């Protein structure tokens, strides 16, 4: 059982357990034990962070521990999570460490880990790291020339990620020049120069950037993927053709069409499926029921996995699926990388839109089913396994069979049980959500 690692790494309020300097140091030691053997070899770790104020503190704490144990660190400073993943694989580093709490507010932070192939660690690997941390291994400190040092990430190296993206697209310059794009950078890793640089390099000149001035405390604040109304309103205000919104570390994206209507990860997955002939795609149990119906109508199988982009990635590799996504905006394109990349996914949507001379609104292939969601705060998330909860879930799932779906699950990052009901009758969905919440609340208070 993992206690520190959740759906997407370790996450919590900065300087409060588990996101403390002590945890970072112990985790760095455990990483050395598991991934940096034999000790005689000079291993390399690639590190990066997003723009939140605590990122420097945690990255330097981990780096200092690596140095003391004879491990070199390539410190990339502020980068997106997909950049960190790709750079880890390119350098053949022993592990990649991204300091980020993704879409969370600035006062949180987290740690995402990648293996030498740039893939997120498995649950078993995370559990092993926790076990090593609990043992408090006594590791010999490096001395003399064996002490680790910083291998600086250069501007040239930084551009490698963007050049990798550019090589995969060939837009019609004349058409690209006509497209007006609004980009919500979420005051995060894809803010400032590089997003605009990439779009310019691909022929897009009419670009409006918003939430593009990170100050360490405004990452994800009233912007980005968690505030979709912002990008929708900005598109309407600027009379743009398309809007693109990222999260703080750049691995998630949502799209606004020219009418201010939002296309989430489900919609983007449908667009990707239409862009190439494929017989299957991967999403999670949280994908909207309407996506499944649409894909079935065009002969594409939707393979579902548990919540978390690393599970989507694993299932894609197992099944050979070309595309995978979460409704929240993690979108994975196998030909590019097996990790979510918001910028690359947005470019794939632009590519399909321009190639087929469509408006963005014409890429809305289905309307989502109505959804009712509830989050119940609990002390013990195992309450979902209670017999009364499971009995109610079975009853309501049968009631919705063929017309919708019911998901009841513990959050991977918070002390919360999440209820999501989808179908055609909103009143029916609300009643189901209310009844289930009451059962869980009674157990919580009992």
VMD Tcl script that draws the C-alpha trace (Angstrom):
set ca {
  {0.00 0.00 0.00}
  {1.28 3.46 -0.95}
  {0.85 6.21 1.61}
  {2.86 9.07 0.12}
  {2.21 8.57 -3.59}
  {-1.24 9.27 -4.97}
  {-2.70 9.35 -8.47}
  {0.08 11.55 -9.79}
  {3.11 11.48 -7.49}
  {3.38 13.06 -4.05}
  {1.35 16.19 -3.47}
  {0.33 18.47 -0.61}
  {0.61 21.89 0.98}
  {4.19 23.16 0.74}
  {6.13 22.82 4.00}
  {3.43 20.62 5.51}
  {3.65 16.83 5.61}
  {4.16 15.13 3.24}
  {5.57 18.00 1.13}
  {8.46 18.87 3.44}
  {12.21 19.25 3.00}
  {12.66 16.06 5.04}
  {10.43 14.07 2.68}
  {12.35 15.42 -0.32}
  {15.68 14.40 1.20}
  {14.45 10.93 2.16}
  {12.93 10.44 -1.29}
  {16.20 11.49 -2.95}
  {18.04 8.90 -0.87}
  {15.51 6.22 -1.81}
  {15.86 7.16 -5.49}
  {19.62 6.66 -5.23}
  {19.15 3.24 -3.59}
  {16.69 2.03 -6.23}
  {17.77 3.74 -9.44}
  {21.42 4.73 -9.03}
  {23.22 1.44 -8.79}
  {26.05 0.50 -9.04}
  {27.35 3.34 -6.89}
  {30.72 3.30 -8.66}
  {29.09 4.82 -11.75}
  {28.36 8.57 -11.84}
  {24.59 8.63 -12.29}
  {22.54 11.53 -13.64}
  {19.17 12.87 -12.48}
  {17.22 15.43 -14.54}
  {15.23 17.92 -12.44}
  {12.78 20.68 -13.25}
  {10.01 22.66 -11.61}
  {7.05 24.86 -12.42}
  {6.67 28.52 -11.44}
  {5.33 28.21 -7.88}
  {7.31 29.96 -5.16}
  {8.23 26.79 -3.22}
  {9.71 25.05 -6.27}
  {13.20 26.41 -5.74}
  {13.27 25.24 -2.13}
  {12.27 21.66 -2.89}
  {14.38 21.26 -6.03}
  {17.51 22.54 -4.26}
  {16.89 20.30 -1.24}
  {16.68 17.23 -3.47}
  {19.63 18.33 -5.61}
  {21.83 18.83 -2.53}
  {21.01 15.31 -1.36}
  {21.84 13.88 -4.78}
  {25.17 15.76 -4.84}
  {26.07 14.47 -1.38}
  {25.49 10.90 -2.60}
  {27.65 11.31 -5.69}
  {24.89 11.84 -8.25}
  {25.04 14.57 -10.90}
  {21.96 16.70 -11.55}
  {20.90 18.34 -14.80}
  {18.76 21.16 -13.42}
  {16.37 22.47 -16.06}
  {14.85 25.18 -13.83}
  {11.30 26.13 -14.97}
  {10.10 23.64 -17.59}
  {6.91 21.82 -18.48}
  {6.37 18.25 -17.32}
  {6.45 16.84 -20.89}
  {9.75 18.63 -21.50}
  {11.20 17.04 -18.35}
  {9.96 13.60 -19.41}
  {11.42 13.87 -22.92}
  {14.74 15.27 -21.66}
  {15.09 12.42 -19.12}
  {14.73 9.85 -21.90}
  {17.00 11.74 -24.29}
  {19.85 11.92 -21.78}
  {19.31 8.36 -20.54}
  {19.21 9.71 -16.99}
  {18.61 7.31 -14.13}
  {15.47 9.19 -13.14}
  {13.60 12.45 -13.84}
  {12.19 14.59 -11.02}
  {9.52 17.22 -11.68}
  {8.64 19.52 -8.78}
  {5.04 20.49 -9.47}
  {1.53 20.25 -8.08}
  {0.11 20.43 -11.61}
  {-3.25 22.25 -11.60}
  {-3.29 22.86 -7.83}
  {-2.98 26.38 -6.34}
  {0.45 27.89 -5.65}
  {0.52 26.99 -1.93}
  {0.61 23.27 -2.83}
  {3.52 21.46 -4.42}
  {4.40 17.95 -5.46}
  {6.91 15.53 -6.94}
  {6.44 13.56 -10.16}
  {9.00 10.89 -11.04}
  {10.00 9.43 -14.41}
  {12.17 6.43 -15.27}
  {15.06 6.40 -17.75}
  {12.58 6.03 -20.62}
  {10.66 9.14 -19.57}
  {7.69 7.13 -18.28}
  {5.99 7.72 -14.95}
  {6.84 5.18 -12.28}
  {4.56 2.20 -11.70}
  {2.64 1.72 -8.45}
  {5.04 -1.08 -7.51}
  {8.05 1.20 -8.01}
  {6.43 3.93 -5.93}
  {5.62 1.42 -3.19}
  {9.23 0.22 -3.21}
  {10.49 3.80 -2.82}
  {8.19 4.25 0.18}
  {9.47 1.01 1.69}
  {13.08 2.17 1.27}
  {12.21 5.51 2.89}
  {10.68 3.72 5.88}
  {13.93 1.75 6.36}
  {15.95 4.97 6.60}
  {18.97 3.51 4.79}
  {22.38 4.70 5.91}
  {24.16 5.70 2.72}
  {27.86 6.60 2.49}
  {28.40 10.24 1.59}
  {30.53 11.02 -1.43}
  {33.84 12.81 -0.89}
  {36.44 14.50 -3.06}
  {35.91 14.15 -6.80}
  {33.03 11.73 -6.21}
  {30.70 14.51 -5.00}
  {27.92 15.16 -7.49}
  {27.66 18.42 -9.41}
  {25.22 20.40 -11.47}
  {25.12 19.72 -15.19}
  {23.36 22.86 -16.37}
  {20.51 22.65 -18.88}
  {21.48 25.07 -21.64}
  {19.24 27.19 -23.86}
  {20.25 24.91 -26.74}
  {19.05 21.89 -24.79}
  {15.84 23.67 -23.92}
  {15.04 24.23 -27.58}
  {15.45 20.50 -28.30}
  {11.94 19.89 -26.95}
  {10.43 22.54 -29.20}
  {12.43 21.39 -32.22}
  {11.13 17.85 -31.60}
  {7.60 19.26 -31.74}
  {8.26 21.38 -34.82}
  {9.59 18.41 -36.82}
  {6.22 16.68 -36.50}
  {4.08 19.43 -38.04}
  {3.88 21.08 -41.43}
  {1.12 23.68 -41.48}
  {-0.10 25.55 -44.55}
  {1.54 28.93 -43.81}
  {-1.13 30.91 -45.62}
  {-3.94 29.29 -43.62}
  {-2.00 29.36 -40.33}
  {-1.45 33.11 -40.67}
  {-5.21 33.66 -40.77}
  {-5.91 31.77 -37.53}
  {-6.23 33.94 -34.43}
  {-5.30 32.07 -31.25}
  {-5.73 32.98 -27.58}
  {-3.47 31.06 -25.19}
  {-4.07 30.92 -21.42}
  {-0.63 30.07 -20.01}
  {-1.95 29.58 -16.43}
  {1.05 31.62 -15.19}
  {2.91 28.34 -15.30}
  {5.69 26.46 -17.05}
  {4.40 27.19 -20.56}
  {4.13 30.92 -19.87}
  {6.33 33.62 -21.38}
  {8.52 33.12 -24.42}
  {8.40 29.48 -25.45}
  {4.70 28.95 -26.21}
  {4.62 31.97 -28.51}
  {8.00 30.98 -30.00}
  {6.72 27.52 -30.93}
  {3.51 28.84 -32.51}
  {5.46 31.51 -34.42}
  {7.91 28.91 -35.71}
  {4.98 26.89 -37.05}
  {3.54 29.87 -38.95}
  {1.02 31.26 -36.45}
  {1.45 35.02 -36.04}
  {-1.87 36.23 -34.64}
  {-1.47 35.15 -31.02}
  {-2.89 36.66 -27.84}
  {-1.31 35.47 -24.58}
  {-3.17 35.79 -21.27}
  {-2.13 34.84 -17.72}
  {1.42 35.00 -18.93}
  {3.21 36.71 -16.02}
  {4.11 34.14 -13.35}
  {5.17 35.61 -10.01}
  {5.41 32.45 -7.92}
  {1.97 32.82 -6.35}
  {-0.42 33.20 -9.30}
  {0.08 29.81 -10.98}
  {-3.39 28.36 -11.83}
  {-5.05 31.28 -9.99}
  {-8.38 31.97 -11.70}
  {-6.91 30.76 -14.98}
  {-5.89 27.71 -16.97}
  {-7.69 24.39 -17.36}
  {-9.43 24.59 -13.98}
  {-11.17 27.86 -14.98}
  {-12.46 27.10 -18.49}
  {-14.74 30.14 -18.55}
  {-11.63 32.36 -18.72}
  {-10.41 31.00 -22.05}
  {-13.95 30.92 -23.44}
  {-14.55 34.57 -22.56}
  {-11.11 35.58 -23.89}
  {-11.86 33.95 -27.25}
  {-15.12 35.86 -27.55}
  {-13.54 39.14 -26.43}
  {-10.70 38.82 -28.95}
  {-12.91 37.39 -31.71}
  {-10.45 34.53 -32.00}
  {-10.77 31.28 -33.95}
  {-9.59 29.05 -31.12}
  {-8.48 29.24 -27.50}
  {-5.92 27.01 -25.78}
  {-5.60 26.75 -21.99}
  {-2.86 24.88 -20.13}
  {-2.35 23.93 -16.50}
  {0.59 24.98 -14.35}
  {3.06 22.33 -15.53}
  {1.86 22.12 -19.12}
  {0.78 18.48 -19.26}
  {-2.94 19.29 -19.54}
  {-4.92 21.28 -22.10}
  {-8.47 22.29 -22.91}
  {-9.71 24.06 -26.05}
  {-12.29 26.79 -26.60}
  {-14.00 27.00 -29.97}
  {-14.82 30.30 -31.69}
  {-18.14 30.44 -29.81}
  {-16.51 30.16 -26.38}
  {-17.65 26.55 -25.94}
  {-15.14 24.23 -24.25}
  {-13.67 21.06 -25.72}
  {-12.18 18.98 -22.91}
  {-9.96 15.90 -23.04}
  {-12.86 13.73 -24.24}
  {-13.48 16.02 -27.22}
  {-9.78 16.23 -28.02}
  {-9.55 12.43 -27.95}
  {-12.43 12.23 -30.45}
  {-10.63 14.71 -32.73}
  {-7.40 12.71 -32.56}
  {-9.30 9.51 -33.33}
  {-10.77 11.23 -36.39}
  {-7.35 12.50 -37.50}
  {-5.99 9.00 -38.13}
  {-7.46 5.62 -38.81}
  {-7.44 3.82 -35.49}
  {-9.58 1.05 -34.07}
  {-9.11 1.88 -30.39}
  {-8.30 4.69 -27.98}
  {-7.78 4.78 -24.22}
  {-9.44 6.92 -21.58}
  {-10.42 6.54 -17.92}
  {-13.61 5.56 -16.15}
  {-14.30 9.31 -15.89}
  {-14.77 9.79 -19.65}
  {-18.23 11.05 -20.51}
  {-20.78 8.44 -21.55}
  {-21.42 10.42 -24.75}
  {-17.81 9.89 -25.87}
  {-18.25 6.13 -25.65}
  {-21.48 6.31 -27.68}
  {-19.86 8.51 -30.33}
  {-16.76 6.33 -30.73}
  {-18.92 3.20 -30.93}
  {-20.97 4.82 -33.72}
  {-17.81 5.29 -35.83}
  {-16.38 1.84 -35.05}
  {-13.74 2.78 -32.49}
  {-13.32 0.89 -29.23}
  {-12.93 2.92 -26.03}
  {-10.63 1.12 -23.60}
  {-11.09 2.37 -20.03}
  {-8.63 2.43 -17.17}
  {-8.51 3.88 -13.68}
  {-8.06 7.61 -13.13}
  {-4.54 8.89 -13.77}
  {-2.63 9.65 -16.95}
  {0.06 7.11 -16.09}
  {-2.60 4.36 -16.21}
  {-3.74 5.66 -19.60}
  {-0.11 5.53 -20.75}
  {0.36 1.98 -19.46}
  {-2.81 0.75 -21.18}
  {-1.82 2.41 -24.46}
  {1.50 0.58 -24.40}
  {-0.23 -2.70 -23.59}
  {-2.82 -2.41 -26.36}
  {-0.89 -0.47 -29.00}
  {-3.44 2.38 -28.98}
  {-2.21 5.54 -30.72}
  {-4.11 8.01 -28.53}
  {-5.24 8.32 -24.95}
  {-6.71 11.06 -22.79}
  {-8.42 12.03 -19.57}
  {-11.41 14.40 -19.57}
  {-9.33 16.74 -17.38}
  {-7.02 17.41 -20.33}
  {-4.14 14.96 -20.11}
  {-3.75 13.95 -23.76}
  {-1.17 11.37 -24.88}
  {-0.05 10.84 -28.46}
  {2.06 7.68 -28.70}
  {4.08 8.85 -31.70}
  {5.30 11.83 -29.64}
  {5.63 10.66 -26.02}
  {3.88 8.43 -23.50}
  {3.15 11.36 -21.21}
  {0.55 14.11 -21.40}
  {1.72 17.15 -23.41}
  {-0.71 20.07 -23.56}
  {1.15 22.01 -26.24}
  {1.54 19.02 -28.57}
  {-2.13 18.02 -28.17}
  {-3.25 21.58 -28.96}
  {-1.12 21.56 -32.11}
  {-2.72 18.26 -33.19}
  {-6.14 19.91 -32.91}
  {-4.92 22.92 -34.92}
  {-3.46 20.55 -37.51}
  {-6.77 18.72 -38.01}
  {-8.71 21.99 -38.06}
  {-6.50 23.63 -40.71}
  {-5.96 20.51 -42.84}
  {-9.69 19.97 -43.11}
  {-10.47 23.71 -43.38}
  {-12.88 23.49 -40.46}
  {-13.88 25.92 -37.77}
  {-13.01 24.70 -34.30}
  {-16.71 24.47 -33.44}
  {-17.16 21.96 -36.26}
  {-14.80 19.59 -34.41}
  {-17.30 19.18 -31.61}
  {-18.39 15.68 -32.58}
  {-20.70 15.04 -29.63}
  {-22.46 16.84 -26.80}
  {-21.59 15.51 -23.32}
  {-24.30 13.82 -21.30}
  {-25.49 15.80 -18.27}
  {-23.30 15.12 -15.24}
  {-23.91 15.53 -11.52}
  {-20.80 15.44 -9.33}
  {-20.33 15.55 -5.57}
  {-17.23 15.50 -3.38}
  {-17.61 14.32 0.21}
  {-14.77 15.00 2.65}
  {-13.99 11.94 4.79}
  {-11.44 10.88 7.36}
  {-11.10 7.39 5.88}
  {-11.51 6.96 2.11}
  {-12.08 3.21 2.57}
  {-15.66 4.12 3.48}
  {-16.47 3.43 -0.20}
  {-15.93 -0.29 0.51}
  {-18.65 -0.38 3.16}
  {-21.38 -2.91 2.40}
  {-24.16 -0.31 2.41}
  {-22.25 1.90 -0.06}
  {-21.47 -1.00 -2.38}
  {-25.09 -2.19 -2.26}
  {-26.34 1.28 -3.22}
  {-23.75 1.56 -6.01}
  {-24.90 -1.77 -7.45}
  {-28.56 -0.73 -7.34}
  {-28.02 2.63 -9.05}
  {-25.58 1.25 -11.63}
  {-28.24 -1.27 -12.67}
  {-30.83 1.52 -12.82}
  {-28.59 3.48 -15.25}
  {-27.48 0.50 -17.33}
  {-27.35 1.40 -21.04}
  {-28.46 4.99 -20.32}
  {-25.56 6.40 -18.34}
  {-22.97 5.54 -15.71}
  {-22.10 5.92 -12.05}
  {-18.60 6.35 -10.61}
  {-17.86 6.41 -6.88}
  {-14.18 6.55 -6.04}
  {-11.73 7.85 -3.43}
  {-9.65 10.80 -4.61}
  {-6.00 10.02 -5.28}
  {-4.83 13.41 -3.97}
  {-7.35 14.55 -1.30}
  {-9.32 13.10 1.69}
  {-12.42 13.05 -0.50}
  {-14.84 10.53 -2.00}
  {-15.95 11.59 -5.47}
  {-19.38 10.77 -6.90}
  {-20.06 11.24 -10.60}
  {-23.40 10.34 -12.22}
  {-24.10 10.71 -15.94}
  {-27.25 10.14 -17.96}
  {-30.15 11.87 -19.66}
  {-32.43 12.84 -16.77}
  {-30.79 15.46 -14.53}
  {-33.38 15.03 -11.76}
  {-32.69 11.29 -11.67}
  {-28.93 11.91 -11.56}
  {-29.30 14.42 -8.72}
  {-31.41 11.99 -6.69}
  {-28.82 9.24 -7.10}
  {-25.96 11.55 -6.12}
  {-27.89 12.85 -3.11}
  {-28.80 9.37 -1.84}
  {-25.24 8.11 -2.16}
  {-23.79 11.20 -0.45}
  {-26.22 10.78 2.45}
  {-25.15 7.14 2.95}
  {-21.45 8.12 2.92}
  {-22.01 11.14 5.20}
  {-23.91 9.00 7.72}
  {-21.03 6.51 7.78}
  {-18.53 9.37 8.11}
  {-20.43 10.88 11.04}
  {-21.20 7.56 12.61}
}
mol new
graphics top color blue
foreach p $ca { graphics top sphere $p radius 0.5 }
foreach p [lrange $ca 0 end-1] q [lrange $ca 1 end] { graphics top cylinder $p $q radius 0.2 }
display resetview
